[in-house]
């Protein structure tokens, strides 16, 4: 008998990495109106894995085992419910014939078809008939294996709200008869924007995790990069400028991962990070994609964010950082997105250029924003500015709020160290 905890961890890992691929191909079989059925089949396959692997051991190819079980379950459903359930799939008739079912299944579960199905799934989830918030939530849930709490954290909203968005999205897919396909040329640009927004949220959740013990969730970042690679390599996408920019942003940020934590897993601020730990081969790829993104005339949020990251990467040390250039980029970004989070990040740069007093004035503009009232980074940033001004009581009050709101042990530890310094002076 295999250890239950180890099996559960392995299945959780496989769910994160493989569920999106399995749901995509199963949606191709059942049709998008039965997307919940595809999700159920994947959940059943994962539950069967936990049950069987505990007693029979983990197979040599766990991923292949899951796909085989999902394939068999799908075929059983088609045979059992072929007169009960409506399927809008373009391949379902091949699965109802004994002569064509086996080659059809082999074809549908081939690597290239699964790859294409993932792209189809991205655009199905991001159909314009579905509200933008619901599009992103659905993609994170289905393609990326996000849990409801993780999506809620990413949106700075409640789990109940996310559940409602998912219900509405699935209902809209059924009511509108949304096709499981890559859109035609005229529609692809608009829907690609939402796909990229979703991928960026996925990367951000990995870059700065909202739950769990790990500050960086590398597998989420890798998944975001993988989904972007699918788009970059697919001939159906004509204008890839924004995709190149997003890829550049993710690679440049990922190149600095190893320097963000010390040997004990504690968070290191940028000025204390060891730049010799940076992955310069990954950084070089990031600069390459940033250059590729400048071919067109359009400038997206990802272009500006990637340019900001490039300034951090190109500075030989923290003191050499070109904060004026970064502030100029944030000023442009603010014209495109004046969200509280952008204002918060810009305030950090303002503190480098004009000092903490000016930065505090900027943060006061968003203090009463409902999202910021529960956002621990607002209070930890404000505390940093007060500490620079030696206003330690105000800093301590902000730190206490940030500690209470922080879900990460490593982050709490860093904030508690700062609070201790404030209280001891």
N, C-alpha and C positions, 0 to 999 in steps of 0.2 A: 504493500500500500504506500502511495506517495504522499508526502506532507501536504495537508490541505492548504496551508498558507501559501506555500510555493506554487501550487497549482492555481490558486485564486489570483496570485500576482501575475503569473504567466498569461492566464486568460484575460485579465485586465489589460495587459500589454497588447495582446493580440486584438482585443476589442478596439483599442485606440488606433492600431495600425491597419487592421484588416476589415473592420465593420463597414467602413465607407465603401470599400471596394466590393464587398459582398452585397451590400444593399443596392449599389448601383447596378450590378448585373442582374440581381433579382427583380429590380424595378423594370429593367428591360424585358424580363420574362412576364411579369404580372401586369405591367402597365402602371403609369404614375398614379392612377386613381386608387391603386392598391398598395401604395407605398408603405402603409402601416403593416400590411401583410409581409412585405419584404423585411421590415424591421423585426417582426415577430419570428420569422424564420431564422434570422441571425441570432436573436436572443435564445431561441431553442437550441441552436447548434452550440452556442457557448455554454449553455446549461448542461448539455449532453457531454461536452468536453470535460467540465468539472467532475461530473459523475463518473465517467468512464476512466479518465486519466488517474483518478485517485486509486482505482483498483487494478487497472491494467498497465499503468505507467504512461508516461508522455511519449507519443509517437516520434519517430525520427524527424518527421516534417510536420510540426503542429499546424502551421498555416495551411498546408496542403490538405491535411485531415479535415480542418474546418470547412474549407471550400468543397470538399467531396461530400461531407455531411449536408451542407447547405444545398448542394446540387440535388442530392437524393430527396431531401425534404421538399424542395420546390417541385420536383417531378411528381412526387406522391400527391401533392396538393392539386396540381394540374389534372392528374388522372382522377382524383377523388371528386373534384368540384367542377369538372368541365361543363356540367350542365346547370350548375347552380350560380356560378360567379361569372360576371362579365369581365373580359380581358380586352383592353385596347391595344395590346402589344402587337408589334408587326411580326413577331416570331412565334407566337403561341401556336399557330396551326402546325408548325413543324414538330411540336412537342406532343401532338395528339395522334401521331402516326408511328406505329412500331418501326416503320422503315426509315424514318428520318430523325427520330428522337435522339438516338445516341450521337450521330455526327453533329446534330444541331446543338446539343448540350456541350460537346467538346469545343465547338466553335464559339459559343457564347462565353464559355469560361476560359478562353484563350487569353493570353496576356494582353495582346493588342486590343481585343474587344473590351476587356475590362478597363483598359486605359481610356478607350473612347467613351465607354459608359460613364466613367467618372466625369468626363467633360460634359456629357449630356446631363448628368445629374446636377452639376454646378449650375447650368443654365435653366434647368427645370425649377430648382429651388429659387432662382433669382428671376423668375418670370414677372413682368410688369404688373400682372393682375394681382400679385401678392404685394402687400405693403412692404416697404423697405426694411423696417425693423423685423418683420416676420421672415423676410427672405434671409437675412443674416442669421437669425436664430435657427431657422430650419437647416441651413447649410452647416452650421456649426454642430448641430445635433446629429444629422444624418451622415454627412461626408467626413466629419472630423472627430466623431465620437465624443463630443462634449457632453457633460452632464448638465442637468438643469441648473444646479447651483453655480457651475462654472460660467454658463451663459449669462446668468443673472449678474454675476460679478463683472463680467466683461461689459455689460450694458449699464452698470450702476443702477440696477432696478431689482424688483422682487422676483422670487421664483414663481409666484402666482401669475405675474405679468408675462413671464416667459412661457409658461404653460398655455396661457390664453393665446399668445401669438402663434405657438405651434399648432394648436387646434384650428385656429383660423386659417393658417397656411395650408394645412392638409385639406380642410374643407374647400378652400378656394381652388385647389388643384382638381378636386373631384367635380366641383360645380362648373368650372371653366373648361374642363377637358383639355388641360394643358398637355402638350405633346412632349414626349421624352426624346428631345433632339437638340442639336446645336442650332441656334436661330440663324435666319438668313442674314445677309450682309447688312441690310438697313437697320436691323434691331441689335446686332451683336455688340456694338459699342456701348450702348446704354446699359445693357445687362451685364457687360463685362465689368463695369464700374462697381456694381454690387458684389460680384464675385471677388474682385480684388479687395474690397473693403472687408469681406468675410475672412479672407486669407490673412489680411493684416491684423485683424482682431485675434486670430488664432496664434499668429507669431507673438503678438504682445502678451498674450496669456502665458506663453512659454518664456518670454523674455523677463517678465516680472509676474510670477505666478500669484494668483489671487487666493489660492487655497493650498493646503498641504504643508509639508516640512521643507520642500525644496524651493529655493529662491528662483532658480532657473529650471524650467522643465524642458530639457533638451529635445525630447521626443516630439513635443508640440511644435517647436521651431523647425525641426527637421520635416515634419508633416506639412507645415506651411510652405516651406521651400519646395517640397516634392509636388504639391498641388500647382505651384507656380511654374515648375518645370513642365508639367503636363500642358499648360496653356502655351508656354513658349515654344514647345516643340510641335504643336499641332498646327497643321496647315490651314485649318478653318478660321484662325484668328488673323485678320489682315494687318491691323495697326497694333503693334506690340510695344509702343513707346512707354505707356504707363506700366506695362508688365515688366519691362526691363528696369524701370525706375524702382518698382516695388522689390524686385529681386536684388537690386543694388543695395537698397536700404536694409533688407534682411541680412544679406551677406556681410555688409560692413558692420552692422551691430553684432552679428554672431561671431565675427572675427575677434571681438574683445571679451568674449565670455569668460575665458580662463582667468582673466585679471580681476573680475568683479567680486570674487570670493577669496578669502585667505585659506590656509591649509585646514582650518577647523570649520569651514563653511560659513564664516561670518562675512557680512557685506562690507565691501571696501568702497569708499567714495572715490570718484574718479581721480582726484589729486593724489590719492595714496596707492593707486593701482600700479602694478609692475608691467610696464609696456613691453618688456621683453617676452612676456607670455602671450602676446597677441599672435593670432594666426595670420601671418602675412600672406600666405598663399590664398587663403579665403578672402582676405582684404583685397588682394590683387584682382580676384574675380569680381568683387564688388565694384571696384573702380572701372573694370571693363564693362560691366552692365550699365553703370552710370553713364559712361561714354556712349554706349549703344542707345540709351534712352533719349539722347539729345538730337537724334536724327530728325525727328518730327518737329512741328512748331508748337504743339500743345505742351503746357506745363501743368502738372498735377501736384497734388499734395505730396505724393510719393517722390517726385523730383526734388521738391524743396527739402523734405525730411532726409532724403539720401544725401543731398548736398551738405546739410547740417552735419550728418554723421561723417561725411568725408573730411570735414574740417577737423573733427575730433581725431580721426584716424591719421591725418597727415601731420598733425602737430607732433614734433619730436618729444615734447614734454608738456605737462599741464600748463605751465606758465607761458608757453609759446602759443597757446590756443588763440585763434583770431576771433575774439568775442564780438568785436564790432561787425565782422562779416556775418557771424551767426545771428546777431540781433537783426541785421538787415534782412536776412532770410526769414526770420520769425515775423518781421513786419509784413512781408509778402504773404506769409502763411496765414496771418491773421485776417487778411483781406479775403481769403478763400474759406477759412474756417475759424470763426471767432468763438469757438467752444471754450468752456471754462478750463478744460485740461490744457489747451494750447496757451491760454492766458497764463496759467500756472507755470508751464514750462518756460514761457517767454520771460516771466518775472525772475527766474533763476539767472537768465542771461543778463537781464537788466541789472541785477545785483553785481555782476562782474564788471559791467561797463560804467554804471552810475552809482553803485553802492546800495546797501540794504534799505535805506529810507525810501528811496524811489521804488524799490522792489515791493516793499510793504504796501505802499500806496496802490500799486497795481493789484495786489492780492485783495485789498479791501473792496475792490470793485466786484469781486465774485464771492465774497464771504457769505452772503445771504443766499447764494444759489443753492437750491435744494440738494443737488448732487454733491456739492462741495462740503455741505454740512456733515456728511457721513464719509468723506474721502480722506483717508489717513494721510495721504501725501500733501494735501493742502496744509494740514496742521504741522507736519514735520518740516515742510518748507518754510512756513511762517516762523517756526521755532528757530530754524537755522539763521534767519535774518535777525531775529531778536538777540540771538547769542552773539552775532557779529557786532551788535550795538551795545552788548553787555547789559541788556535788559533781561536779566535772568529769570525774574518772576514770571514775566509774560512768556518767556521761552519755555519754562517749566510747565505752565498751564497748557500750552499748545502740545508739548511732548506727551503729557498725560492723556490728552485726547487722542493723539496719534497712536499711542500704545494700546489704548482700549479698542481702537478701530482696526488695528493691524491683525491680519489672520496668520501671519508668518512668524514663526519663532525666531528666526535669524534676524528679521526686521525688528521685532520687539527687543531683542538683545541689544542691537545697535542703538535704538532709541532710549533704552534704559541706561546705557552707558552715558549718553548725552544728558539725560535727566540727573544722573548722579553727579556729573560735573556741575550742573546748574545749582544743585542743592548744597554742594560742598563749598561753593564760593561765597 
